[in-house]
């Protein structure tokens, strides 16, 4: 079973040795860091960022597949936040399923917090692009909470993990991690335009894929009067944008029936005072698109048809 649902478990894949310390183990305050690797080519180094040694930067260097575990006493822990948590803020067991992190899925950041909202273990890694497997959960027997990172490193390649000082608020800890990620090479986030901070009207919730230029323009005028700053033209505006599936994705041309003059439509929306953004999914390549023949050989994975779509 391979799922990203926090409520899913995979007891068959539970590793009884996942709590055993590897050949390379370090303690930073109450945080234990352990590196396991099937090879003998891994090293683990630790550097402190301040005089008190409450923050740490852990660097794992290896050649091959490695598993890095960070764990702390459970204490008064109440939940584990991560970017893909959604409404799931509970404490899963340590047999919860592995999930993937990458450029297109969540971010390598997490924070265990207590009932007062204080951080118990806040961490981030510099693997913001490459795929990393992650698992986290509570050991009932050990009364500890662990985070496991499973990754593949080429010879001499490193993975850096930043650990924030415990005891601050979760917001403060995540702010520190954000600053660290932004300081990485090419890590500076893109500037946020001011209109992105205003309320957004999305066409999806009223029309799903059944959008037309006339209907959207009428809704845009009403949204502007209510104080919205942007209209988000969701899935359905594009050619083959019907049936909820993604088989038509790839060309990103307006549907000539729904939007006979797309340029004029955008101009009409903008005259209401709204900015306009059209939904695209640049990493999806559908079989019905004209781009499919040219780009299919370079697509890394085939998504089987979704039943009912």
TORGU-461503 format. One record per residue: residue in three letters; x, y, z of N, C-alpha, C, O in turn. Coordinates in steps of 0.2 Angstrom, whole numbers, plus 5000, padded with zeros to 4 digits. Layout:
ALAXYZXYZXYZXYZ ...
// end
This chain:
UNK500449945000500050005000500450065000500950075004 UNK500350114996500750174995500150234995499850244990 UNK500150265000499550315001499850375004500250375009 UNK499550435003499750495007499250515012499250565015 UNK498750475013498250485018498450475025498750425027 UNK498450525029498650515036498250465040498550435045 UNK497650455038497250405041497350335039497150285042 UNK497750325034497950255031498550225035499050265037 UNK498550165036499050125039499250065035498950045031 UNK499850045036500149985032500549945037501149945037 UNK500149905041500449865046500949815043501449795046 UNK500749795037501149745034501849765032502349725032 UNK501949835031502549865029502949895035503449925034 UNK502649885041502949905047503649875048503749815048 UNK504149915049504849895050504949895058505049945061 UNK505049835061505149825068505749855070505849865076 UNK506249865065506849885067506949965066507549995067 UNK506449995065506450065063506650115069506950165068 UNK506550085075506750125081507450105083507750135088 UNK507750055080508450045082508950095079508850115074 UNK509450115084509850165081510350135076510550075076 UNK510550175071510950155066511650165068511850175074 UNK512150155064512850155065513050225067513550245070 UNK512650275064512850345065512250375069511650385067 UNK512350395076511850425080512050485084512650485086 UNK511650535084511850595088511250615092510750605091 UNK511450645098510850675102510950755102511550775103 UNK510450795100510450865101509950885106509350885104 UNK510050895112509550905117509250845118509550795119 UNK508550845117508150785118507950755111507650705111 UNK508250785106508150755099508750705098509250725098 UNK508550645096508950595094508950585087508450585084 UNK509550585083509550585076509950515075510550505077 UNK509650475070510050415069509950405061509450415058 UNK510550385058510650365051510750295050511250265053 UNK510250265046510350195044510450185037510150225033 UNK510950145035511050135028511350065027511650035031 UNK511150035021511349965020512049965018512349905019 UNK512350015017513050015015513450045021513150065026 UNK514150045020514550075025514850135023515350155026 UNK514550175019514850235016514550295018514750355016 UNK514150295023513850355026514150385032514450345036 UNK514150445032514450485038513950535040513450555036 UNK513950555046513450605049513850655053514250645057 UNK513750715051514150775054513550825057513050825055 UNK513750855062513350905066513650965067514250975069 UNK513251025065513551085067513051125070512451125068 UNK513251165075512751205079512751275076513251305074 UNK512151315077512051375074512151435079512151495078 UNK512051415086512151465091512551445097512651385097 UNK512651485101513151465107512851415111513151375114 UNK512151425112511851375117511751305114511551255117 UNK511851305107511751235104511051215104510951155103 UNK510551255104509851235103509551225096509051195095 UNK509951245091509751235084510351195081510951205083 UNK510151155076510651115073510551105066509951105064 UNK511151095062511051085055511451015055512051005056 UNK511050965053511350895052511450885045511050895040 UNK512050855043512150835036512350765036512750735039 UNK511950735031512050655030512350655023512050675018 UNK512950615023513250605017513350535015513550495020 UNK513150515009513150435008513150425001513150464997 UNK513150364999513150334992512650274992512750224994 UNK512050294990511450244990510850264994510750324996 UNK510450214996509850225000509950235007510350185010 UNK509750285010509850295018509150315021508650335018 UNK509050295027508550315031508750355037509150335041 UNK508550415038508650465043508150465048507550485046 UNK508250455055507650465059507850515064508350525067 UNK507350555066507350605071506750595076506250585074 UNK506950585082506350575087506450605094507050625095 UNK505950625097505950655103505450625108505050585106 UNK505550635115505050615119504350635118504250695116 UNK503850595118503150615117502850675121502550715118 UNK503050675127502850725131502150745131501650705131 UNK501950805130501250835129501050845122500650895121 UNK501350805118501250825111500450815109500150775112 UNK500250855105499550855103499450845095498950825093 UNK499950865091499850855084500450865080500950895083 UNK500450845074501050855069500850895063500450865059 UNK501050955062500850995056501450985051502050975052 UNK501150975045501550975039501151005033500551005034 UNK501451025028501151065023500551035019500151065017 UNK500550965020500050925016499550895022499150855020 UNK499550925028499150895033498350905032497950865034 UNK498250965029497450975028497150985035497351025039 UNK496650945036496250955042496550895047496250895052 UNK496950855045497250805049497750825053498350835051 UNK497650835060498150865064498250815070498550845075 UNK498050755070498150705075498850675075499250695071 UNK498950635080499650605081499550525078499250485081 UNK499850515072499750445070500250395073500650415077 UNK500050335072500550285075501150275071501150295065 UNK501650245073502250235069502250185064502750165061 UNK501650155063501550115057501150145051500950115047 UNK501050215052500750245046501150245040501750225040 UNK500850245034501150235028501650285026501650345028 UNK502150265022502550315019502250355014501750335011 UNK502450415013502250465008502750495005503350495007 UNK502650534999503150564995503150634996502650664997 UNK503750664996503850734996504250754990504750714988 UNK504150804986504550824980504350894978503950934982 UNK504550914973504450984970503650994969503351044969 UNK503350934967502650934965502150914970501550904969 UNK502450894976502050864982502350894988502850864991 UNK501950934991502050964998502750994998503051014994 UNK503050995004503751025006504050985012503650955016 UNK504650985012505050945017505050985024505650995026 UNK504450995027504451035033503951005037503450975035 UNK504051005044503550975049503751005056504251025057 UNK503151005060503251025067502750985071502150985070 UNK503050955076502750925082502550975087503051015089 UNK501950985089501851035094501451005100501050955099 UNK501451045105501051025111500451055112500151095108 UNK500051045118499351075119499351145120498851175119 UNK499951175121500051245121500251285115500351345115 UNK500351245110500551265103501251275103501551315098 UNK501651245107502351255107502651205103502451145103 UNK503251215100503551165096503951125100504351145104 UNK503951055098504351005102504850975097505450965099 UNK504750975090505150955085504950985079504450975076 UNK505351035077505251075070505851065066506451075068 UNK505751035060506251015055506151035048505551035046 UNK506651045044506551055037507151025034507751025037 UNK507151005028507750975024507851015018507351055015 UNK508451015015508551055009508351015003508451034997 UNK508050955003507750924997507050944995506550914996 UNK507051004992506451034990506251014983505751034981 UNK506750984979506550964973506550884972506050854969 UNK507050854974507150784973506550744978506350774983 UNK506350684975505850654979506150624985506750594985 UNK505850624991506050604997505450565000504850585000 UNK505550505003504950475007504950495014505550495017 UNK504350505017504350525024503850485028503350465025 UNK503950465034503450435038503550465045504150485047 UNK503050465049503050495056502550465060502050445057 UNK502650465066502150435071502450415078503050425079 UNK501950395082502150385089502250305090501950265088 UNK502750295094502950225097502550225104502750255108 UNK502050175104501750165110502150145116502150155122 UNK502650095113503050065118503650115121503750115127 UNK503850155116504450195118504250265121504650305124 UNK503550285119503350345121503750405118503950455121 UNK503850395112504250445108503950455101503550415099 UNK504050515098503750525092504350535087504850565088 UNK504350495081504850495076504650515070504050515068 UNK505150545066505050565059505650525055506250535057 UNK505450495050505950455046505950485039505450495036 UNK506550495037506650515030507050465026507550445028 UNK506750445020507050395016507250425010506850445006 UNK507850425008508050455002508650414999509050375002 UNK508850434992509350404989509850464987509650514985 UNK510450444989511050494988511550464984511750404984 UNK511750504979512350484975512950494978512950524984 UNK513550464976514150474979514350544981514350584976 UNK514450554987514650624990514050674990514150724993 UNK513450654988512950694989512650704996512750655000 UNK512450754998512250765005511450785006511150805001 UNK511250775012510550795013510650835020510850805025 UNK510450895020510450935026509750945029509250955026 UNK509750935036509150945040509250995045509650995049 UNK508751045045508851095050508351085056507751065054 UNK508551085062508151075068508051135072508651165074 UNK507451165073507351225077507351205084507251155086 UNK507551265088507551255095506851245098506351275095 UNK506751195102506051175105505851235110506251275112 UNK505151235111504951285116504651345113504251385117 UNK504851365107504451425104503851405101503651345101 UNK503451455099502751435096502951405089503451405086 UNK502451365087502451335081502551385075502951375071 UNK502251445076502351495070503051515070503351525065 UNK503351525076504051555076504451505073504951525070 UNK504351435075504851385073504751385065505351375062 UNK504151385062504051375055504351435052504651435046 UNK504351495055504651555052505351545051505651575046 UNK505751525056506451505056506651465050507051475047 UNK506251405050506351365044506251395038506651375033 UNK505751435037505651465031506251515029506451515023 UNK506451545034507051585033507651545030508051565026 UNK507751495033508351445031508251425024508651425020 UNK507651395023507451375016507551435011507851415005 UNK507351495012507451545008508151565007508351595001 UNK508651555012509351565011509751515007510251525006 UNK509451465006509751405002509851434995509551474992 UNK510351404991510451424984509851414980509551364980 UNK509651464977508951464973508351454977507851434975 UNK508451474983507851464988507451524989506951514992 UNK507651584987507251644988506551634985506551624979 UNK506051634989505351634986505251694981505451744982 UNK504751674976504551724971504151784975503851764980 UNK504251844973503851894976503051884976502851864971 UNK502751904981502051894981501651964979501752014982 UNK501351964973500952024971500452044976500152004979 UNK500352104977499852134982499152104980498752094985 UNK498952094974498252074973498152004975497651984976 UNK498751964976498651894979498451894986498251844988 UNK498451954989498251954996497451974997497251985002 UNK497151984991496452004991496051944990496251894988 UNK495351944992494951884991494851864984494951904979 UNK494851804983494751774976494151744975493851704979 UNK493851754969493251714967493451664962493751674957 UNK493251604963493451544959492751524955492251514959 UNK492851514949492251484945492051414947491551394945 UNK492551374950492451304951491751294955491351244953 UNK491651334960491151314965490451324962489951304965 UNK490451374957489751384954489651344948489051324946 UNK490151334944490051304937490451244936490351204931 UNK490951224940491351164939491651174932491951234931 UNK491651124928491951134921491451174916491651184910 UNK490851184918490351214913490351284914489851314915 UNK490851314911490951384911490851414904491051384899 UNK490651474904490551514898490851584899490751604905 UNK491051614894491251684894490751734897490851774902 UNK490051724895489551774897489451764905489351814908 UNK489351694907489251684914489851704918489651734924 UNK490451694916490951714920491051794921491151824926 UNK490851824915490851904916490351934920490451984924 UNK489751904920489251924925489451914932489351954936 UNK489751854933489951834940490551884942490551904948 UNK490951904938491551944939491352014942491652044946 UNK490852044939490552104941490252104948490352144952 UNK489952044949489652034956490252024961490152054967 UNK490751984959491251974964491652044965491852054971 UNK491752084960492152144961491752184966492052224971 UNK491052194966490652234970490752204977490652244982 UNK490852144978490852114985491552124988491752104994 UNK492052154984492752164987493252114985493852114987 UNK493152064980493652024978494152064973493952114970 UNK494752034973495252064969495452024964495852054959 UNK495251964963495451924958494951874956494551844960 UNK494951854950494451794947494951744945495351744941 UNK494751684948495151624946494751584942494251554944 UNK494951584935494551544930494851464930495351454928 UNK494451424934494651354935494551314929494351334924 UNK494751254930494651194925494051204921493451204924 UNK494051194915493451194910493551244905493151244900 UNK493951294906494051344900494351324894494351354889 UNK494851274895495251254890494951204885494451164887 UNK495251194879495051144875495051074878495551054881 UNK494551034877494450964880494350964887494450914891 UNK494151024890494051034897493451004899493051044902 UNK493250944898492650914900492750844903493250814902 UNK492250824907492250754910492650744916492750684918 UNK492950794919493350794925493950754924494450764929 UNK494150724919494750694918495250734915495150794914 UNK495850714915496450754912496750734906497250744904 UNK496350694902496550664895496650724890497050714885 UNK496350784891496450834887496950884888497050934885 UNK497250874894497750924896498350924892498550874890 UNK498650984891499250984887499351044882499951074881 UNK498851064879498851114874498651184877499051234875 UNK498251184882498051254885497851304880498051364881 UNK497351284876497051334872496351344874496051294876 UNK496051404873495351414875494851374871494951364865 UNK494351344874493851314871493451364867493151404869 UNK493451354860493151404856492351414856492051464855 UNK492051354859491351364860491151404867490751444867 UNK491551384872491451424878491751494878491451534881 UNK492251504875492651564875492851584868493451574866 UNK492351604864492551624857493051674856493351674851 UNK493051724860493651774860493951784867493651824871 UNK494451744868494651744875495051804877494951824883 UNK495351834872495651904874495151954876495251994881 UNK494651954872494052004874493751984881493552034885 UNK493651924882493451904889493851924894493651954899 UNK494551914894494951934899494952014900494952034906 UNK494852044894494852124895494252144899494252194903 UNK493652104897493052124901493052114908492852154912 UNK493352054910493452044917493952094921493752114926 UNK494452114917494952164920494552234921494752274926 UNK494152244917493752314917493352314924493152374926 UNK493152254926492752264933493252274939493052284944 UNK493952274937494352294943494752224945495152234950 UNK494552174943494852104945495452084941495452094935 UNK495952064944496452024940496151954938495651934941 UNK496451924933496151864931496751814930497251824927 UNK496651754933497051694932496751634930496151614932 UNK497051604925496751544922497151484924497751484924 UNK496751434926497051364929497351334923497151324918 UNK498051304925498351264921498751214925498851224931 UNK498851154922499251104926499851084921499751034918 UNK500351114921500851104916501251044916501551024912 UNK501151004922501450934922501050884920501250824920 UNK500350894918499950844916499950844908499950894905 UNK499950784905499950784898499450724896499550664897 UNK498950754893498350704891498350674884498650704880 UNK498150614884498150584877497750614872497850604866 UNK497250654874496850694868497150754866496950784861 UNK497750774869498050844867498450834861498750774860 UNK498550884857499050874852499750874854500150854850 UNK499850904860500550894863500750824865501350814866 UNK500250784865500450714868500950684864501450654866 UNK500850684857501350644853502050674853502450634853 UNK502150734854502750764854503150754861503750744862 UNK502750754867503050754873502950684877503250684882 UNK502550644875502450584879503050544880503150514886 UNK503550544876504150504877504550524883504950494886 UNK504350594885504750624890504350624897504650644902 UNK503750594897503350594903503550544907503650484905 UNK503750554914504050504918503550454921503750394923 UNK502950464921502450414924501750424920501550474919 UNK501450364920500750364916500250354922500250314926 UNK499750404922499250404927498650364924498350384919 UNK498450304926497950264924497250304924497150344929 UNK496850294919496150324920495850314926495850264929 UNK495550374929495150374935494450344934494150384930 UNK494250294938493550274936493050334938493050364942 UNK492550334933492050384933492250454930491850494930 UNK492850464929493150524926493150524918493350574915 
// end
